[in-house]
């Protein structure tokens, strides 16, 4: 990695993670308000209907985190990207 761009990866990843956190928090608050309103009208079965998409979302987040951790912690990928001609 060039000396002048050494910190760019950290700044870029930090901004992406921060934006994802803020967006996720906003989505969580919006969904919680919608669930509260729907539960008041329809009752508790609304929560059971949301369990399946919730499990899918949690599974997706786990896989996304695995990909990020595997890429950041893989010395072979770093070596490959530094030594192979583009």
N, CA, C and O atoms as a CHARMM CRD file, in Angstrom:
* protein
*
  344
    1    1 UNK  N      0.85000  -1.16900   0.00000 PROA 1      0.00000
    2    1 UNK  CA     0.00000   0.00000   0.00000 PROA 1      0.00000
    3    1 UNK  C      0.89600   1.23200   0.00000 PROA 1      0.00000
    4    1 UNK  O      1.90600   1.27400   0.70300 PROA 1      0.00000
    5    2 UNK  N      0.53000   2.21000  -0.77400 PROA 2      0.00000
    6    2 UNK  CA     1.32200   3.42600  -0.85500 PROA 2      0.00000
    7    2 UNK  C      1.30700   4.15200   0.48300 PROA 2      0.00000
    8    2 UNK  O      0.33300   4.09300   1.23300 PROA 2      0.00000
    9    3 UNK  N      2.39300   4.82700   0.75800 PROA 3      0.00000
   10    3 UNK  CA     2.53700   5.52600   2.03500 PROA 3      0.00000
   11    3 UNK  C      1.49000   6.63000   2.17700 PROA 3      0.00000
   12    3 UNK  O      0.98900   6.85900   3.27800 PROA 3      0.00000
   13    4 UNK  N      1.15000   7.31600   1.08900 PROA 4      0.00000
   14    4 UNK  CA     0.21500   8.43300   1.17400 PROA 4      0.00000
   15    4 UNK  C     -1.22800   7.98300   1.39000 PROA 4      0.00000
   16    4 UNK  O     -2.05700   8.79200   1.80400 PROA 4      0.00000
   17    5 UNK  N     -1.55000   6.72700   1.12500 PROA 5      0.00000
   18    5 UNK  CA    -2.93000   6.24400   1.28600 PROA 5      0.00000
   19    5 UNK  C     -3.06100   5.24300   2.41900 PROA 5      0.00000
   20    5 UNK  O     -4.04800   4.51000   2.48000 PROA 5      0.00000
   21    6 UNK  N     -2.09300   5.19800   3.31300 PROA 6      0.00000
   22    6 UNK  CA    -2.08500   4.18700   4.36700 PROA 6      0.00000
   23    6 UNK  C     -3.32100   4.27600   5.26400 PROA 6      0.00000
   24    6 UNK  O     -3.89000   3.23800   5.59900 PROA 6      0.00000
   25    7 UNK  N     -3.74900   5.44400   5.65600 PROA 7      0.00000
   26    7 UNK  CA    -4.87800   5.58900   6.57000 PROA 7      0.00000
   27    7 UNK  C     -6.23700   5.63100   5.89600 PROA 7      0.00000
   28    7 UNK  O     -7.26500   5.63300   6.57500 PROA 7      0.00000
   29    8 UNK  N     -6.25800   5.66400   4.58300 PROA 8      0.00000
   30    8 UNK  CA    -7.52000   5.77400   3.86300 PROA 8      0.00000
   31    8 UNK  C     -8.43500   4.59200   4.11800 PROA 8      0.00000
   32    8 UNK  O     -9.64800   4.76300   4.24100 PROA 8      0.00000
   33    9 UNK  N     -7.86700   3.38900   4.19900 PROA 9      0.00000
   34    9 UNK  CA    -8.68100   2.20800   4.44100 PROA 9      0.00000
   35    9 UNK  C     -9.39300   2.32100   5.78500 PROA 9      0.00000
   36    9 UNK  O    -10.58700   2.04200   5.88900 PROA 9      0.00000
   37   10 UNK  N     -8.66000   2.72900   6.80200 PROA 10     0.00000
   38   10 UNK  CA    -9.25500   2.85200   8.13600 PROA 10     0.00000
   39   10 UNK  C    -10.33600   3.92000   8.16000 PROA 10     0.00000
   40   10 UNK  O    -11.39900   3.71700   8.74800 PROA 10     0.00000
   41   11 UNK  N    -10.07600   5.05000   7.52700 PROA 11     0.00000
   42   11 UNK  CA   -11.07000   6.12300   7.48200 PROA 11     0.00000
   43   11 UNK  C    -12.30200   5.66700   6.70100 PROA 11     0.00000
   44   11 UNK  O    -13.43500   5.87900   7.13400 PROA 11     0.00000
   45   12 UNK  N    -12.07200   5.04300   5.55500 PROA 12     0.00000
   46   12 UNK  CA   -13.20300   4.57500   4.73800 PROA 12     0.00000
   47   12 UNK  C    -14.04400   3.53700   5.45800 PROA 12     0.00000
   48   12 UNK  O    -15.27100   3.63100   5.47500 PROA 12     0.00000
   49   13 UNK  N    -13.38600   2.54000   6.05700 PROA 13     0.00000
   50   13 UNK  CA   -14.12800   1.51300   6.78800 PROA 13     0.00000
   51   13 UNK  C    -14.84500   2.11500   7.98700 PROA 13     0.00000
   52   13 UNK  O    -15.97500   1.73300   8.29000 PROA 13     0.00000
   53   14 UNK  N    -14.20200   3.04900   8.66600 PROA 14     0.00000
   54   14 UNK  CA   -14.84100   3.70900   9.80900 PROA 14     0.00000
   55   14 UNK  C    -16.09800   4.45000   9.40200 PROA 14     0.00000
   56   14 UNK  O    -17.11900   4.37300  10.08500 PROA 14     0.00000
   57   15 UNK  N    -16.02800   5.17000   8.28800 PROA 15     0.00000
   58   15 UNK  CA   -17.20500   5.89900   7.80600 PROA 15     0.00000
   59   15 UNK  C    -18.31600   4.95700   7.37100 PROA 15     0.00000
   60   15 UNK  O    -19.49000   5.21200   7.64200 PROA 15     0.00000
   61   16 UNK  N    -17.95400   3.87100   6.69900 PROA 16     0.00000
   62   16 UNK  CA   -18.96200   2.89400   6.26800 PROA 16     0.00000
   63   16 UNK  C    -19.63500   2.25500   7.47900 PROA 16     0.00000
   64   16 UNK  O    -20.85700   2.11200   7.50900 PROA 16     0.00000
   65   17 UNK  N    -18.84200   1.87100   8.47300 PROA 17     0.00000
   66   17 UNK  CA   -19.40000   1.24100   9.66800 PROA 17     0.00000
   67   17 UNK  C    -20.26700   2.23600  10.44600 PROA 17     0.00000
   68   17 UNK  O    -21.33700   1.87700  10.93600 PROA 17     0.00000
   69   18 UNK  N    -19.80500   3.48900  10.56000 PROA 18     0.00000
   70   18 UNK  CA   -20.59100   4.50300  11.26400 PROA 18     0.00000
   71   18 UNK  C    -21.91600   4.77300  10.54100 PROA 18     0.00000
   72   18 UNK  O    -22.96600   4.87300  11.17600 PROA 18     0.00000
   73   19 UNK  N    -21.86000   4.89000   9.21900 PROA 19     0.00000
   74   19 UNK  CA   -23.08800   5.12400   8.44600 PROA 19     0.00000
   75   19 UNK  C    -24.03900   3.94100   8.58100 PROA 19     0.00000
   76   19 UNK  O    -25.24800   4.12400   8.72500 PROA 19     0.00000
   77   20 UNK  N    -23.49300   2.73100   8.53300 PROA 20     0.00000
   78   20 UNK  CA   -24.33300   1.54200   8.70800 PROA 20     0.00000
   79   20 UNK  C    -24.96800   1.50400  10.08900 PROA 20     0.00000
   80   20 UNK  O    -26.12800   1.11700  10.23400 PROA 20     0.00000
   81   21 UNK  N    -24.20900   1.90600  11.10300 PROA 21     0.00000
   82   21 UNK  CA   -24.74900   1.93800  12.46100 PROA 21     0.00000
   83   21 UNK  C    -25.87600   2.94000  12.60800 PROA 21     0.00000
   84   21 UNK  O    -26.91400   2.62800  13.19100 PROA 21     0.00000
   85   22 UNK  N    -25.68100   4.14700  12.08100 PROA 22     0.00000
   86   22 UNK  CA   -26.72100   5.17800  12.16000 PROA 22     0.00000
   87   22 UNK  C    -27.95500   4.75000  11.37000 PROA 22     0.00000
   88   22 UNK  O    -29.08300   4.90200  11.83900 PROA 22     0.00000
   89   23 UNK  N    -27.73500   4.21400  10.16800 PROA 23     0.00000
   90   23 UNK  CA   -28.85600   3.75300   9.34600 PROA 23     0.00000
   91   23 UNK  C    -29.58400   2.60300  10.02900 PROA 23     0.00000
   92   23 UNK  O    -30.81500   2.56800  10.04600 PROA 23     0.00000
   93   24 UNK  N    -28.83000   1.66000  10.59100 PROA 24     0.00000
   94   24 UNK  CA   -29.44700   0.53700  11.29800 PROA 24     0.00000
   95   24 UNK  C    -30.25000   0.99000  12.49800 PROA 24     0.00000
   96   24 UNK  O    -31.33700   0.47200  12.75200 PROA 24     0.00000
   97   25 UNK  N    -29.72200   1.96000  13.24400 PROA 25     0.00000
   98   25 UNK  CA   -30.44800   2.48500  14.39400 PROA 25     0.00000
   99   25 UNK  C    -31.74500   3.17000  13.96200 PROA 25     0.00000
  100   25 UNK  O    -32.79000   2.98900  14.58700 PROA 25     0.00000
  101   26 UNK  N    -31.66400   3.95600  12.88900 PROA 26     0.00000
  102   26 UNK  CA   -32.87200   4.61600  12.38000 PROA 26     0.00000
  103   26 UNK  C    -33.89900   3.59300  11.90700 PROA 26     0.00000
  104   26 UNK  O    -35.09500   3.74700  12.15600 PROA 26     0.00000
  105   27 UNK  N    -33.42900   2.54700  11.22200 PROA 27     0.00000
  106   27 UNK  CA   -34.34700   1.49700  10.77300 PROA 27     0.00000
  107   27 UNK  C    -34.96600   0.77200  11.96200 PROA 27     0.00000
  108   27 UNK  O    -36.16000   0.47200  11.96000 PROA 27     0.00000
  109   28 UNK  N    -34.15900   0.49200  12.96800 PROA 28     0.00000
  110   28 UNK  CA   -34.65500  -0.19200  14.15700 PROA 28     0.00000
  111   28 UNK  C    -35.72400   0.63100  14.86500 PROA 28     0.00000
  112   28 UNK  O    -36.75100   0.09500  15.28100 PROA 28     0.00000
  113   29 UNK  N    -35.48400   1.92800  15.00200 PROA 29     0.00000
  114   29 UNK  CA   -36.47600   2.79500  15.63600 PROA 29     0.00000
  115   29 UNK  C    -37.75800   2.87800  14.81100 PROA 29     0.00000
  116   29 UNK  O    -38.85900   2.81700  15.35900 PROA 29     0.00000
  117   30 UNK  N    -37.61400   3.01600  13.49500 PROA 30     0.00000
  118   30 UNK  CA   -38.79200   3.08600  12.63500 PROA 30     0.00000
  119   30 UNK  C    -39.60200   1.79800  12.66000 PROA 30     0.00000
  120   30 UNK  O    -40.83000   1.83000  12.73900 PROA 30     0.00000
  121   31 UNK  N    -38.90900   0.66800  12.59100 PROA 31     0.00000
  122   31 UNK  CA   -39.60000  -0.62300  12.62700 PROA 31     0.00000
  123   31 UNK  C    -40.25600  -0.84600  13.98200 PROA 31     0.00000
  124   31 UNK  O    -41.35600  -1.39300  14.05600 PROA 31     0.00000
  125   32 UNK  N    -39.58500  -0.42300  15.06100 PROA 32     0.00000
  126   32 UNK  CA   -40.18200  -0.61900  16.38400 PROA 32     0.00000
  127   32 UNK  C    -41.45800   0.20700  16.54200 PROA 32     0.00000
  128   32 UNK  O    -42.42100  -0.25200  17.15700 PROA 32     0.00000
  129   33 UNK  N    -41.46900   1.42600  15.99000 PROA 33     0.00000
  130   33 UNK  CA   -42.69800   2.22200  16.03700 PROA 33     0.00000
  131   33 UNK  C    -43.80400   1.56700  15.21200 PROA 33     0.00000
  132   33 UNK  O    -44.95900   1.54000  15.63800 PROA 33     0.00000
  133   34 UNK  N    -43.46100   1.04000  14.03900 PROA 34     0.00000
  134   34 UNK  CA   -44.45000   0.38400  13.18100 PROA 34     0.00000
  135   34 UNK  C    -44.97900  -0.88500  13.83700 PROA 34     0.00000
  136   34 UNK  O    -46.17600  -1.16800  13.77000 PROA 34     0.00000
  137   35 UNK  N    -44.09300  -1.65200  14.47300 PROA 35     0.00000
  138   35 UNK  CA   -44.52800  -2.87200  15.14900 PROA 35     0.00000
  139   35 UNK  C    -45.43900  -2.53800  16.32100 PROA 35     0.00000
  140   35 UNK  O    -46.43800  -3.21800  16.55900 PROA 35     0.00000
  141   36 UNK  N    -45.08200  -1.47700  17.05600 PROA 36     0.00000
  142   36 UNK  CA   -45.93100  -1.06400  18.16900 PROA 36     0.00000
  143   36 UNK  C    -47.33500  -0.69000  17.71000 PROA 36     0.00000
  144   36 UNK  O    -48.32100  -1.07000  18.34200 PROA 36     0.00000
  145   37 UNK  N    -47.42600   0.05200  16.61600 PROA 37     0.00000
  146   37 UNK  CA   -48.73800   0.43900  16.09200 PROA 37     0.00000
  147   37 UNK  C    -49.50900  -0.77800  15.58200 PROA 37     0.00000
  148   37 UNK  O    -50.71200  -0.89200  15.81900 PROA 37     0.00000
  149   38 UNK  N    -48.82600  -1.68700  14.88400 PROA 38     0.00000
  150   38 UNK  CA   -49.49300  -2.87900  14.35700 PROA 38     0.00000
  151   38 UNK  C    -49.92900  -3.80400  15.48400 PROA 38     0.00000
  152   38 UNK  O    -50.98600  -4.42800  15.39700 PROA 38     0.00000
  153   39 UNK  N    -49.12900  -3.89900  16.53900 PROA 39     0.00000
  154   39 UNK  CA   -49.48400  -4.75900  17.66400 PROA 39     0.00000
  155   39 UNK  C    -50.70500  -4.22300  18.39500 PROA 39     0.00000
  156   39 UNK  O    -51.53800  -4.99600  18.86700 PROA 39     0.00000
  157   40 UNK  N    -50.81400  -2.91400  18.48900 PROA 40     0.00000
  158   40 UNK  CA   -51.99300  -2.32800  19.13600 PROA 40     0.00000
  159   40 UNK  C    -53.26300  -2.64000  18.35300 PROA 40     0.00000
  160   40 UNK  O    -54.32600  -2.83300  18.94200 PROA 40     0.00000
  161   41 UNK  N    -53.15400  -2.68900  17.03400 PROA 41     0.00000
  162   41 UNK  CA   -54.33500  -2.95900  16.21500 PROA 41     0.00000
  163   41 UNK  C    -54.63600  -4.44800  16.08300 PROA 41     0.00000
  164   41 UNK  O    -55.79000  -4.86000  16.20700 PROA 41     0.00000
  165   42 UNK  N    -53.59300  -5.27200  15.82800 PROA 42     0.00000
  166   42 UNK  CA   -53.82800  -6.67900  15.51500 PROA 42     0.00000
  167   42 UNK  C    -53.51100  -7.62400  16.66100 PROA 42     0.00000
  168   42 UNK  O    -53.98600  -8.75900  16.66200 PROA 42     0.00000
  169   43 UNK  N    -52.73500  -7.19600  17.62100 PROA 43     0.00000
  170   43 UNK  CA   -52.38700  -8.06200  18.74500 PROA 43     0.00000
  171   43 UNK  C    -51.02700  -8.72500  18.57400 PROA 43     0.00000
  172   43 UNK  O    -50.25400  -8.36900  17.68500 PROA 43     0.00000
  173   44 UNK  N    -50.75300  -9.68000  19.42700 PROA 44     0.00000
  174   44 UNK  CA   -49.44500 -10.33300  19.49500 PROA 44     0.00000
  175   44 UNK  C    -49.04600 -11.15500  18.26800 PROA 44     0.00000
  176   44 UNK  O    -47.84600 -11.30000  18.03700 PROA 44     0.00000
  177   45 UNK  N    -49.96400 -11.70600  17.46300 PROA 45     0.00000
  178   45 UNK  CA   -49.52500 -12.49800  16.29900 PROA 45     0.00000
  179   45 UNK  C    -48.62000 -11.73900  15.32300 PROA 45     0.00000
  180   45 UNK  O    -47.89700 -12.35900  14.54300 PROA 45     0.00000
  181   46 UNK  N    -48.65600 -10.42400  15.36000 PROA 46     0.00000
  182   46 UNK  CA   -47.78000  -9.64100  14.48200 PROA 46     0.00000
  183   46 UNK  C    -46.31700  -9.96000  14.78000 PROA 46     0.00000
  184   46 UNK  O    -45.50200 -10.02700  13.86000 PROA 46     0.00000
  185   47 UNK  N    -45.98000 -10.15500  16.03800 PROA 47     0.00000
  186   47 UNK  CA   -44.60000 -10.43800  16.42300 PROA 47     0.00000
  187   47 UNK  C    -44.13900 -11.78300  15.88100 PROA 47     0.00000
  188   47 UNK  O    -42.97500 -11.92800  15.50900 PROA 47     0.00000
  189   48 UNK  N    -45.02600 -12.76600  15.83000 PROA 48     0.00000
  190   48 UNK  CA   -44.66200 -14.07100  15.27800 PROA 48     0.00000
  191   48 UNK  C    -44.40000 -13.99600  13.77300 PROA 48     0.00000
  192   48 UNK  O    -43.51800 -14.68100  13.25600 PROA 48     0.00000
  193   49 UNK  N    -45.16700 -13.16500  13.08100 PROA 49     0.00000
  194   49 UNK  CA   -44.97500 -13.00800  11.63500 PROA 49     0.00000
  195   49 UNK  C    -43.61800 -12.37400  11.34100 PROA 49     0.00000
  196   49 UNK  O    -43.01400 -12.66600  10.30900 PROA 49     0.00000
  197   50 UNK  N    -43.13200 -11.51300  12.22900 PROA 50     0.00000
  198   50 UNK  CA   -41.85500 -10.83600  12.01400 PROA 50     0.00000
  199   50 UNK  C    -40.64700 -11.67600  12.42500 PROA 50     0.00000
  200   50 UNK  O    -39.51100 -11.26500  12.18400 PROA 50     0.00000
  201   51 UNK  N    -40.86000 -12.83200  13.03500 PROA 51     0.00000
  202   51 UNK  CA   -39.74300 -13.66500  13.48800 PROA 51     0.00000
  203   51 UNK  C    -38.93800 -14.22400  12.31600 PROA 51     0.00000
  204   51 UNK  O    -37.71200 -14.29100  12.39400 PROA 51     0.00000
  205   52 UNK  N    -39.59400 -14.62000  11.25000 PROA 52     0.00000
  206   52 UNK  CA   -38.89500 -15.21600  10.10400 PROA 52     0.00000
  207   52 UNK  C    -37.99300 -14.19000   9.40300 PROA 52     0.00000
  208   52 UNK  O    -36.81700 -14.48700   9.19400 PROA 52     0.00000
  209   53 UNK  N    -38.47700 -13.01300   9.03500 PROA 53     0.00000
  210   53 UNK  CA   -37.56400 -12.03300   8.43600 PROA 53     0.00000
  211   53 UNK  C    -36.46400 -11.60500   9.41000 PROA 53     0.00000
  212   53 UNK  O    -35.34700 -11.29800   8.99300 PROA 53     0.00000
  213   54 UNK  N    -36.77800 -11.58500  10.68600 PROA 54     0.00000
  214   54 UNK  CA   -35.76300 -11.24200  11.68500 PROA 54     0.00000
  215   54 UNK  C    -34.62800 -12.24800  11.71200 PROA 54     0.00000
  216   54 UNK  O    -33.46000 -11.87000  11.80100 PROA 54     0.00000
  217   55 UNK  N    -34.96800 -13.53300  11.63600 PROA 55     0.00000
  218   55 UNK  CA   -33.92600 -14.56900  11.60200 PROA 55     0.00000
  219   55 UNK  C    -33.08200 -14.44300  10.33700 PROA 55     0.00000
  220   55 UNK  O    -31.86300 -14.60700  10.38000 PROA 55     0.00000
  221   56 UNK  N    -33.73000 -14.15500   9.21800 PROA 56     0.00000
  222   56 UNK  CA   -32.98700 -13.96300   7.97600 PROA 56     0.00000
  223   56 UNK  C    -32.04100 -12.77800   8.04200 PROA 56     0.00000
  224   56 UNK  O    -30.90500 -12.85800   7.57500 PROA 56     0.00000
  225   57 UNK  N    -32.50400 -11.67900   8.62000 PROA 57     0.00000
  226   57 UNK  CA   -31.66200 -10.48900   8.75300 PROA 57     0.00000
  227   57 UNK  C    -30.47000 -10.75200   9.67000 PROA 57     0.00000
  228   57 UNK  O    -29.35900 -10.30900   9.38100 PROA 57     0.00000
  229   58 UNK  N    -30.69100 -11.46300  10.76500 PROA 58     0.00000
  230   58 UNK  CA   -29.59500 -11.78500  11.67700 PROA 58     0.00000
  231   58 UNK  C    -28.57800 -12.70400  10.98400 PROA 58     0.00000
  232   58 UNK  O    -27.37000 -12.51600  11.13100 PROA 58     0.00000
  233   59 UNK  N    -29.06100 -13.68500  10.24000 PROA 59     0.00000
  234   59 UNK  CA   -28.16500 -14.56400   9.50000 PROA 59     0.00000
  235   59 UNK  C    -27.34200 -13.80400   8.46700 PROA 59     0.00000
  236   59 UNK  O    -26.14900 -14.06200   8.31000 PROA 59     0.00000
  237   60 UNK  N    -27.97400 -12.86700   7.76200 PROA 60     0.00000
  238   60 UNK  CA   -27.26300 -12.05100   6.78200 PROA 60     0.00000
  239   60 UNK  C    -26.18300 -11.21600   7.45300 PROA 60     0.00000
  240   60 UNK  O    -25.06600 -11.12800   6.94400 PROA 60     0.00000
  241   61 UNK  N    -26.49900 -10.60500   8.58600 PROA 61     0.00000
  242   61 UNK  CA   -25.51600  -9.78700   9.29700 PROA 61     0.00000
  243   61 UNK  C    -24.33400 -10.62300   9.78300 PROA 61     0.00000
  244   61 UNK  O    -23.18800 -10.17600   9.72700 PROA 61     0.00000
  245   62 UNK  N    -24.61200 -11.82400  10.25600 PROA 62     0.00000
  246   62 UNK  CA   -23.53000 -12.70500  10.70500 PROA 62     0.00000
  247   62 UNK  C    -22.60700 -13.05400   9.53600 PROA 62     0.00000
  248   62 UNK  O    -21.38500 -13.01300   9.68100 PROA 62     0.00000
  249   63 UNK  N    -23.17700 -13.39500   8.38700 PROA 63     0.00000
  250   63 UNK  CA   -22.35200 -13.71700   7.22000 PROA 63     0.00000
  251   63 UNK  C    -21.57600 -12.50400   6.71500 PROA 63     0.00000
  252   63 UNK  O    -20.42700 -12.64000   6.29400 PROA 63     0.00000
  253   64 UNK  N    -22.18200 -11.33300   6.75000 PROA 64     0.00000
  254   64 UNK  CA   -21.50300 -10.11000   6.33700 PROA 64     0.00000
  255   64 UNK  C    -20.31700  -9.81500   7.25200 PROA 64     0.00000
  256   64 UNK  O    -19.23800  -9.46000   6.77700 PROA 64     0.00000
  257   65 UNK  N    -20.51100  -9.95700   8.53500 PROA 65     0.00000
  258   65 UNK  CA   -19.41300  -9.75300   9.48400 PROA 65     0.00000
  259   65 UNK  C    -18.30600 -10.78200   9.27400 PROA 65     0.00000
  260   65 UNK  O    -17.12600 -10.45000   9.39000 PROA 65     0.00000
  261   66 UNK  N    -18.67100 -12.02200   8.96800 PROA 66     0.00000
  262   66 UNK  CA   -17.66800 -13.05800   8.70900 PROA 66     0.00000
  263   66 UNK  C    -16.81200 -12.70500   7.50000 PROA 66     0.00000
  264   66 UNK  O    -15.59200 -12.86200   7.53500 PROA 66     0.00000
  265   67 UNK  N    -17.44200 -12.23200   6.43900 PROA 67     0.00000
  266   67 UNK  CA   -16.71100 -11.85400   5.23100 PROA 67     0.00000
  267   67 UNK  C    -15.75300 -10.70300   5.52700 PROA 67     0.00000
  268   67 UNK  O    -14.60100 -10.72900   5.09300 PROA 67     0.00000
  269   68 UNK  N    -16.21800  -9.70300   6.25600 PROA 68     0.00000
  270   68 UNK  CA   -15.37000  -8.55500   6.57400 PROA 68     0.00000
  271   68 UNK  C    -14.19600  -8.97800   7.44100 PROA 68     0.00000
  272   68 UNK  O    -13.06000  -8.58900   7.16800 PROA 68     0.00000
  273   69 UNK  N    -14.44500  -9.76300   8.47800 PROA 69     0.00000
  274   69 UNK  CA   -13.36900 -10.20400   9.37500 PROA 69     0.00000
  275   69 UNK  C    -12.38100 -11.09200   8.63500 PROA 69     0.00000
  276   69 UNK  O    -11.17200 -10.96600   8.83300 PROA 69     0.00000
  277   70 UNK  N    -12.87700 -11.99300   7.78100 PROA 70     0.00000
  278   70 UNK  CA   -11.98200 -12.86100   7.01600 PROA 70     0.00000
  279   70 UNK  C    -11.10000 -12.05900   6.07100 PROA 70     0.00000
  280   70 UNK  O     -9.91700 -12.36600   5.91900 PROA 70     0.00000
  281   71 UNK  N    -11.65700 -11.04100   5.43800 PROA 71     0.00000
  282   71 UNK  CA   -10.87600 -10.23400   4.48600 PROA 71     0.00000
  283   71 UNK  C     -9.84800  -9.37800   5.22000 PROA 71     0.00000
  284   71 UNK  O     -8.69200  -9.31200   4.80100 PROA 71     0.00000
  285   72 UNK  N    -10.24100  -8.73800   6.28200 PROA 72     0.00000
  286   72 UNK  CA    -9.32400  -7.85900   7.00400 PROA 72     0.00000
  287   72 UNK  C     -8.19700  -8.66400   7.63500 PROA 72     0.00000
  288   72 UNK  O     -7.06300  -8.18800   7.69300 PROA 72     0.00000
  289   73 UNK  N     -8.48000  -9.85700   8.10300 PROA 73     0.00000
  290   73 UNK  CA    -7.47400 -10.64600   8.79500 PROA 73     0.00000
  291   73 UNK  C     -6.68900 -11.60900   7.92700 PROA 73     0.00000
  292   73 UNK  O     -5.94600 -12.43300   8.45900 PROA 73     0.00000
  293   74 UNK  N     -6.82600 -11.53600   6.60100 PROA 74     0.00000
  294   74 UNK  CA    -6.17200 -12.50400   5.72400 PROA 74     0.00000
  295   74 UNK  C     -4.89000 -11.92300   5.14200 PROA 74     0.00000
  296   74 UNK  O     -4.92900 -11.06400   4.26100 PROA 74     0.00000
  297   75 UNK  N     -3.76000 -12.39800   5.64000 PROA 75     0.00000
  298   75 UNK  CA    -2.45400 -11.90500   5.17000 PROA 75     0.00000
  299   75 UNK  C     -2.17700 -12.33700   3.73500 PROA 75     0.00000
  300   75 UNK  O     -1.48400 -11.62900   3.00500 PROA 75     0.00000
  301   76 UNK  N     -2.70600 -13.49200   3.31600 PROA 76     0.00000
  302   76 UNK  CA    -2.47200 -13.97000   1.95000 PROA 76     0.00000
  303   76 UNK  C     -3.10300 -13.02900   0.92800 PROA 76     0.00000
  304   76 UNK  O     -2.49500 -12.74200  -0.10300 PROA 76     0.00000
  305   77 UNK  N     -4.31900 -12.54400   1.20400 PROA 77     0.00000
  306   77 UNK  CA    -4.96500 -11.58200   0.30100 PROA 77     0.00000
  307   77 UNK  C     -4.16900 -10.28500   0.22800 PROA 77     0.00000
  308   77 UNK  O     -4.02600  -9.70700  -0.84900 PROA 77     0.00000
  309   78 UNK  N     -3.65300  -9.82400   1.36000 PROA 78     0.00000
  310   78 UNK  CA    -2.84600  -8.60100   1.36100 PROA 78     0.00000
  311   78 UNK  C     -1.58400  -8.79000   0.52700 PROA 78     0.00000
  312   78 UNK  O     -1.21400  -7.91300  -0.25400 PROA 78     0.00000
  313   79 UNK  N     -0.92800  -9.92700   0.69200 PROA 79     0.00000
  314   79 UNK  CA     0.27800 -10.22100  -0.08000 PROA 79     0.00000
  315   79 UNK  C     -0.04500 -10.28300  -1.56700 PROA 79     0.00000
  316   79 UNK  O      0.69900  -9.74000  -2.38400 PROA 79     0.00000
  317   80 UNK  N     -1.13100 -10.92900  -1.92400 PROA 80     0.00000
  318   80 UNK  CA    -1.52800 -11.06200  -3.31700 PROA 80     0.00000
  319   80 UNK  C     -1.80300  -9.69100  -3.93100 PROA 80     0.00000
  320   80 UNK  O     -1.36100  -9.41100  -5.04500 PROA 80     0.00000
  321   81 UNK  N     -2.52400  -8.84300  -3.21600 PROA 81     0.00000
  322   81 UNK  CA    -2.87100  -7.53000  -3.77300 PROA 81     0.00000
  323   81 UNK  C     -1.65700  -6.62600  -3.89300 PROA 81     0.00000
  324   81 UNK  O     -1.66500  -5.70400  -4.70900 PROA 81     0.00000
  325   82 UNK  N     -0.61200  -6.86100  -3.10300 PROA 82     0.00000
  326   82 UNK  CA     0.58700  -6.03800  -3.17600 PROA 82     0.00000
  327   82 UNK  C      1.55600  -6.50500  -4.25400 PROA 82     0.00000
  328   82 UNK  O      2.26800  -5.68400  -4.83200 PROA 82     0.00000
  329   83 UNK  N      1.60000  -7.80100  -4.53800 PROA 83     0.00000
  330   83 UNK  CA     2.65300  -8.32800  -5.40500 PROA 83     0.00000
  331   83 UNK  C      2.21100  -8.65400  -6.82700 PROA 83     0.00000
  332   83 UNK  O      3.06200  -8.72600  -7.71300 PROA 83     0.00000
  333   84 UNK  N      0.94300  -8.85200  -7.08200 PROA 84     0.00000
  334   84 UNK  CA     0.48800  -9.22500  -8.42600 PROA 84     0.00000
  335   84 UNK  C      0.31200  -7.96000  -9.26700 PROA 84     0.00000
  336   84 UNK  O     -0.27800  -6.97700  -8.82000 PROA 84     0.00000
  337   85 UNK  N      0.83500  -8.00700 -10.49300 PROA 85     0.00000
  338   85 UNK  CA     0.68500  -6.87700 -11.40600 PROA 85     0.00000
  339   85 UNK  C     -0.76500  -6.71000 -11.80200 PROA 85     0.00000
  340   85 UNK  O     -1.48800  -7.68500 -12.00900 PROA 85     0.00000
  341   86 UNK  N     -1.16800  -5.49200 -11.90100 PROA 86     0.00000
  342   86 UNK  CA    -2.57600  -5.21400 -12.22000 PROA 86     0.00000
  343   86 UNK  C     -2.75800  -5.09100 -13.71900 PROA 86     0.00000
  344   86 UNK  O     -3.87200  -4.85800 -14.18900 PROA 86     0.00000
